[in-house]
Amino acid sequence: MLEGKKIATRESYGNALAEFGKVYPELVVLDADLTAATKTSIFKKAYPDRHFDCGIAECNMADIAAGLATTGKIPFISSFAMFVAGRAFEQIRNSIGYPHLNVKIGATHAGITVGEDGASHQCNEDISLMRSIPGMVVMCPSDDIEAKASVKAAIEYEGPVYIRFGRAPVPVINDKSEYEFKMGKGNILKEGTDVTIIATGICVCQALEAAMMLKGDGIDAKVINMHTVKPLDEELVIESAKTTKKIVTIEEHSIIGGLGSAVCDVLSTTLPTKVLKIGINDVFGESGSASALIHKYGLDAEGIYSKVKVFLRDGF
């Protein structure tokens, strides 16, 4: 099991906003009555005149941000993924995506690790929704370091960006000196020859643990951290498929329309490869602790290990 410091990426998001607020005076933050949960309260404390609580009115918040973007501001809108990506989808599509405005969407509490709040709050469809909007960048950082890097990249990018953050604390895995974050470019965390595991978000650390377990069985797994789902690093996906000829994708999201679908879109047209998609299998979540749900839905290292073993045994 990966040891060391753990921090929720939603907290990293709040810290990053406050940090970059010093550098970018045009940065403003909007929230929908969830400042404590989304951690935008950290920015609010530092820059109260640049933080706007829009109340439980996510659709209005998106439209206000669109207006602010036309004045030269760099607005971040924040709420739970279910509310900002789900409830405000039409406004994000028509008011932000269609005119390609410089609005950033910080979506916290994504996936089933919202836990006890249950299916109504567990958004497993947001990546699919945001991928479908033309010109929208979609990022899903794996830890504290990457969450801060994704916020900085979003600020520097001209156009709409969706960043997915989690509620539960996760290990810091990108604290290596050679780590470099580039929007649209995946990071190879481990080389391998037998199978390529492509993971995003909080599943990256679990993928690394699963690869260690597979190594004990003589299986050499390549592990890729695909922090940007759109635009996808197509070159890395194709190169890895050529090398290992077997691909596994892992995401805390529905297997419909997320990372797995993006990878299959690329391979089906360029290099047909058999792919195992590990994620939420077309079902709603349920109430329970984050760790219990991750285990039940097979997204922990043990579940990934078992599924990859079966895939390699029966898939070819």
C-alpha positions in Angstrom: 0.0 0.0 0.0 1.3 3.5 -0.9 2.2 5.3 2.3 2.9 9.0 3.1 1.0 12.2 3.1 -2.6 12.2 2.1 -4.7 15.2 1.1 -8.1 15.6 -0.7 -7.7 17.2 -4.1 -10.6 19.5 -3.3 -8.5 21.0 -0.5 -5.6 21.3 -3.0 -8.0 23.2 -5.2 -8.8 25.7 -2.5 -5.1 26.2 -1.7 -4.2 26.6 -5.3 -6.8 29.3 -5.9 -5.5 31.3 -2.9 -1.9 30.9 -4.0 -2.5 31.9 -7.6 -4.7 34.7 -6.6 -1.6 36.6 -5.6 -0.2 36.2 -9.1 -3.4 36.8 -11.1 -5.4 39.8 -9.9 -8.0 39.0 -12.6 -8.8 35.7 -11.0 -12.2 35.6 -9.3 -14.1 32.7 -7.7 -17.8 32.0 -7.6 -19.5 29.3 -5.4 -23.0 28.0 -4.9 -23.4 28.0 -1.1 -20.8 25.3 -0.6 -17.6 27.3 0.2 -16.7 25.1 3.1 -17.1 21.8 1.2 -15.4 23.0 -2.1 -12.7 24.7 -0.1 -13.1 28.0 -2.0 -13.5 29.5 1.5 -9.6 29.5 1.5 -9.7 32.0 -1.4 -12.6 33.9 0.1 -10.6 34.5 3.3 -7.6 35.8 1.3 -9.6 37.8 -1.3 -13.1 38.5 0.0 -13.8 41.2 -2.7 -13.0 38.6 -5.4 -15.2 35.8 -4.2 -18.9 35.7 -4.9 -21.4 33.3 -3.3 -24.2 32.8 -5.7 -26.4 30.7 -3.4 -28.0 27.5 -4.5 -28.3 28.7 -8.1 -25.7 26.9 -10.2 -27.3 27.9 -13.5 -27.1 31.6 -12.5 -23.5 31.1 -11.3 -22.5 29.8 -14.7 -24.1 32.7 -16.6 -22.6 35.3 -14.2 -19.1 33.7 -14.8 -19.7 34.0 -18.5 -20.4 37.7 -18.2 -17.3 38.2 -16.0 -15.2 36.4 -18.6 -16.2 39.0 -21.2 -14.7 41.7 -19.1 -11.3 40.1 -18.9 -11.7 38.3 -15.6 -10.7 34.6 -15.1 -13.7 33.2 -13.3 -13.7 29.8 -11.5 -17.1 28.4 -10.7 -17.3 25.8 -8.0 -19.8 23.3 -6.6 -20.2 19.5 -6.3 -19.7 17.8 -9.7 -23.4 16.7 -9.7 -24.6 20.2 -9.4 -22.2 22.2 -11.5 -21.9 19.7 -14.4 -25.3 18.2 -14.1 -27.7 21.0 -13.0 -25.9 23.7 -14.9 -25.1 21.7 -18.1 -27.3 23.8 -20.4 -25.7 27.1 -19.2 -22.2 25.7 -19.4 -22.9 24.5 -22.9 -24.7 27.5 -24.3 -23.2 30.4 -22.3 -19.7 29.2 -21.8 -18.9 26.5 -24.3 -20.7 27.9 -27.4 -18.9 31.3 -27.2 -15.7 29.6 -26.0 -15.4 31.9 -23.0 -12.5 31.8 -20.5 -14.4 30.2 -17.6 -13.0 27.5 -15.4 -15.1 24.9 -13.7 -13.9 23.5 -10.4 -16.1 20.4 -9.7 -15.5 18.8 -6.3 -17.0 15.7 -4.7 -17.0 13.8 -8.0 -17.5 10.1 -8.3 -18.7 7.5 -5.7 -16.2 8.6 -3.0 -18.7 11.3 -2.0 -19.7 8.3 0.1 -22.5 8.6 2.6 -24.3 11.3 0.6 -25.4 8.6 -1.8 -26.3 8.3 -5.4 -28.0 11.7 -5.7 -24.7 13.4 -5.0 -22.3 10.9 -6.6 -21.7 12.2 -10.1 -20.3 9.4 -12.3 -21.4 11.1 -15.6 -19.6 14.4 -15.5 -16.6 13.6 -17.6 -18.9 12.2 -20.3 -21.0 15.4 -20.2 -18.1 17.8 -20.3 -16.3 15.8 -23.0 -19.3 16.3 -25.2 -19.0 20.1 -25.2 -16.9 21.3 -28.2 -13.7 23.0 -27.1 -14.0 22.0 -23.4 -10.8 20.8 -21.7 -11.3 18.1 -19.1 -8.8 17.3 -16.4 -8.9 14.9 -13.5 -5.8 15.2 -11.2 -4.5 12.3 -9.2 -3.1 14.1 -6.1 -2.3 17.3 -4.3 0.6 18.3 -6.6 -1.3 17.5 -9.8 -4.4 19.3 -8.6 -2.5 22.5 -8.1 -0.7 22.1 -11.4 -4.0 21.6 -13.2 -5.4 24.8 -11.7 -2.3 26.7 -12.9 -2.6 25.2 -16.4 -6.3 26.1 -16.5 -5.5 29.8 -15.6 -2.9 30.0 -18.3 -5.2 28.4 -20.9 -7.5 30.7 -22.9 -10.9 28.9 -23.0 -13.3 26.8 -21.0 -11.8 24.1 -18.6 -13.4 21.5 -16.4 -11.4 20.1 -13.5 -12.6 17.2 -11.4 -11.7 17.1 -7.7 -12.4 14.5 -5.0 -13.7 14.6 -1.5 -11.6 11.8 0.1 -7.9 12.2 1.0 -5.5 10.5 -1.5 -1.7 9.8 -1.3 0.8 12.2 -2.9 2.3 10.3 -5.8 3.8 13.0 -8.0 6.4 14.3 -5.6 9.3 13.1 -7.9 11.9 15.6 -9.1 11.3 14.5 -12.7 7.5 15.1 -12.5 6.2 17.6 -15.1 2.6 18.5 -15.8 1.5 19.4 -19.3 -2.1 19.7 -20.3 -3.0 17.1 -22.8 0.0 14.9 -22.1 -0.1 11.7 -20.0 2.7 10.7 -17.6 4.3 7.3 -17.6 4.6 6.3 -13.9 5.9 2.8 -14.6 7.2 1.1 -17.8 6.0 -2.3 -18.7 5.7 -4.8 -21.5 2.7 -7.1 -20.8 -0.2 -4.7 -20.4 -0.8 -0.9 -20.2 -2.9 0.4 -17.4 -4.2 3.9 -18.1 -5.8 5.6 -15.0 -7.1 9.0 -14.1 -7.9 10.8 -10.9 -7.9 9.0 -7.6 -7.6 5.7 -9.4 -4.0 6.3 -10.4 -2.6 5.4 -6.9 -4.7 2.3 -6.9 -3.4 1.4 -10.4 0.2 1.7 -9.2 -0.5 -0.6 -6.2 -2.2 -3.1 -8.6 0.9 -3.0 -10.8 3.0 -3.9 -7.9 0.8 -6.9 -7.1 0.8 -8.0 -10.7 4.6 -7.8 -10.7 4.6 -10.4 -7.9 2.9 -12.7 -10.4 5.4 -12.1 -13.1 3.2 -9.6 -15.0 5.0 -6.4 -16.1 2.4 -3.6 -16.3 3.0 -0.2 -17.7 1.1 2.5 -15.7 0.0 5.8 -17.2 -1.5 8.7 -15.3 -3.9 10.3 -17.8 -4.7 13.5 -16.0 -6.1 15.2 -19.1 -9.1 13.2 -20.6 -9.7 15.9 -23.2 -7.6 16.6 -25.2 -6.4 13.0 -24.8 -2.7 12.1 -25.3 -3.5 10.0 -28.4 0.1 9.5 -29.3 0.9 7.9 -25.9 -2.2 5.7 -26.1 -1.3 4.4 -29.6 2.4 4.0 -28.7 1.5 1.9 -25.6 -1.0 -0.2 -27.5 1.7 -1.0 -30.0 4.1 -2.0 -27.3 1.9 -4.1 -24.9 -1.0 -4.9 -27.2 -3.3 -4.9 -24.2 -5.0 -1.9 -22.6 -6.8 -1.4 -19.3 -8.5 1.9 -18.4 -9.5 2.8 -14.8 -11.7 5.6 -13.7 -14.0 6.6 -10.8 -16.6 7.3 -13.4 -19.1 5.5 -15.6 -17.5 3.3 -18.2 -19.8 5.1 -20.6 -18.3 8.3 -22.0 -15.3 8.7 -19.8 -11.6 7.9 -20.0 -12.3 4.3 -21.3 -14.5 5.6 -24.0 -12.0 8.2 -25.0 -9.2 5.6 -25.3 -11.4 3.3 -27.3 -12.4 6.2 -29.6 -8.7 6.6 -30.5 -7.8 2.9 -30.8 -10.9 1.9 -32.8 -9.9 4.2 -35.6 -6.2 3.9 -35.6 -5.0 0.6 -34.0 -7.8 -1.8 -33.0 -6.9 -3.2 -29.6 -8.8 -5.1 -27.0 -9.5 -2.9 -24.1 -10.8 -3.6 -20.6 -12.7 -0.6 -19.1 -12.8 -0.6 -15.3 -15.2 1.9 -13.7 -18.8 2.2 -12.7 -20.8 -0.3 -14.8 -23.9 1.5 -15.9 -25.4 1.6 -12.3 -26.0 4.3 -9.7 -23.9 4.5 -6.6 -25.1 4.0 -3.1 -24.5 5.3 0.4 -21.4 4.0 2.3 -17.9 5.0 3.2 -15.6 6.0 0.4 -13.3 3.1 1.1 -16.1 0.6 1.2 -17.6 1.8 -2.1 -14.2 1.8 -3.8 -13.8 -1.8 -2.8 -17.4 -2.9 -3.7 -17.1 -1.4 -7.2 -13.7 -2.9 -7.8 -11.7 0.3 -8.0 -9.2 -0.5 -5.3 -5.9 -2.2 -6.0 -7.2 -5.6 -5.1 -10.2 -5.2 -7.5 -8.0 -3.9 -10.3 -5.5 -6.7 -9.8 -8.2 -9.4 -10.0 -9.8 -7.9 -13.1 -6.6 -7.5 -15.0 -5.6 -11.0 -14.1 -8.9 -12.4 -15.6 -8.5 -10.1 -18.6 -5.0 -11.3 -19.4 -6.1 -14.9 -18.9 -9.3 -14.8 -20.9 -9.2 -11.7 -23.1 -6.7 -13.0 -25.7 
